[in-house]
Amino acid sequence: MTETEVQVVHESVGLVDRSERGKLALSGPQAKEFLTGQVTNDVIGLEPGTGCYAAFLTPKGKMRGDLRILDLGDELWLDTERSTLQALFDMIRHFKIGYDVELHKRTVQQGLLSLVGPRAREVASAELLPSAEHSSMRARRGGAEVVLVATADGIDAIMAAEDVDAVRAAFLQAGAVAVGEDAAELVRVESGRPRYGLELDDSTIPQEAGLNDRAVSFTKGCYVGQETVARLFYRGKPNRHLRGLRLDGASAAAVAPGDVLRLGEREVGRLGTVADSPALGAVALAVVRREAEPGTTLTVGEAGATATVVELPFPRG
């Protein structure tokens, strides 16, 4: 990640190819009814042009993965981390028996480009797209059919795999600058959003990662893992919390994701994503035990680096 790429995602708009993400679709009259019983958020309430973020869980409430769900009118479009695609596919294939639902593979068939930065809407010509996250609209860009999707950091574009180059060229011509995934990850870390496979894993309950507001409905019907999630929300206190870390006097290169975090001699978590932020310095995300309260100093890894725990979002200055 170069200084130029950092400047682009903060001040203009960077273009990242995320076509490797796992992608599926569900169609059929019972698609929403089926999926809402498998994930944490309310799918029944979606209308064409809207969407939501959700998790899919074990019966004990631990995360098997997370996903974005878009109601495109004729189908529900799902995307997830590539590492959790098989688990999502297997879950749907196993539990859809008895429902009038068709499952479609889209990972190879469709591409996904992300515009990250304050000029994303301008470059995507997405002025008519509602600003609510996960809103979507159909359009043509670069001579190809696309679905434009509002994200927390900009705009995503979904298209047929064979149209990726044409759409990319159109966005670059409109002012986007190609950047690496690290630059987009910097924006995510600065905003305090966790990612499955880095901060989140199969030991995480959504509330521990601060996902209840974004990913969990407490008014919809039953779903797999609901009992644990509801009990923790209404009666319990999480043993762990998603926190920000400021690396004291160190750069991101001095530590690595997965490094053990210790409070004294006790292990309280493992380091997640690390980034060198021009505004914040060297920062990271991690799910840590609740005794690692904001203001606490932790030891990172074996090299003797230290980090101060802070609440999210990161305080500026």
C-alpha positions, 0 to 999 in steps of 0.5 A: 500500500503506497501513500498515493493509494492511501490518499486516493481512498481518503480523498477521491476514489479507489477501485478494487476488484473483489470478484473472488468473493463467494457469490450465490443466488436464491430464487423461487417463491419461498426463498425469503421464507427459507433464508430468514430461518437460517440467518440472523437478520430479517429477510422477509422484510426486504423489498426489491432494491434493499438488502441487509447484512447477516450471519449464519450460525451454529446451533450454539450461536457461534458464527460460521460466516457472514454474508450480504443479502440483496433483494434484486426483485427476481432473486436474492443475491448473496455474497460472503468471504471465499473461505465461508462459501462452502459452508454457506452453500452446504447449509442452504443445500441441506436445509432447503429441502421441502422449500420451493427454492432454487440455489444458483452458483455465481462465484465464477459467473459474476464479477464484483468491483468496489469503489472506495472513497468519497467520490464513489457515487460521482464516478459510478454515476449513482446519484439516483441510488438511495444512500442506505447501505445495501440499497441497489439499482440496475444500470448500464456502465461501460456498455454492460448491465450492472447492479450498483450497491451502496456500501459503508465506504462507497459503491459496489458494482456487480456484473457478468464475469465477461463484463468486468474489464469493460466496467473497470475501464469505464470507472477508471475513465470516470476518475477512479484509481486502481488500488490494492486490497490493503488500501480498502482494508485501511478504510475498514479498520479506521471505521472499526468494522470486523471481517470474518477470518480476521477479527471474526471466526467460529468462536465468535458470537455476534454480540461479542463483535458488536454486530447486533445492530447491523446483523441481528433482528430480535423481532423476526421468527426463529433461526439457527442459533437464536437461543444463544444470541437472544439469551446473551442480549437480554440476560447476559454480558459478553465475555469478549468485545470488539475493540480498537488498538493503538500500537504504541510506538510501533508500525503495523509491520512490527506485528502480525494478525494472529499475534497473541494479546496479553494483559499481564501474563494472561492471554486475552485475545489475538490481533486482527487486522493491522494498518498504518493510518495517516490520521490515527497511526498504527492501529488494529482491530481485535476481539478481546476479553472484557477485562481488557477495558479501554485504556488498558495496555496490552503486550502484543506477540513476542517482540515486546510491542504494546498496544492501548485498548480503545473503544470503537469507532477510533477517536480522532486526534 
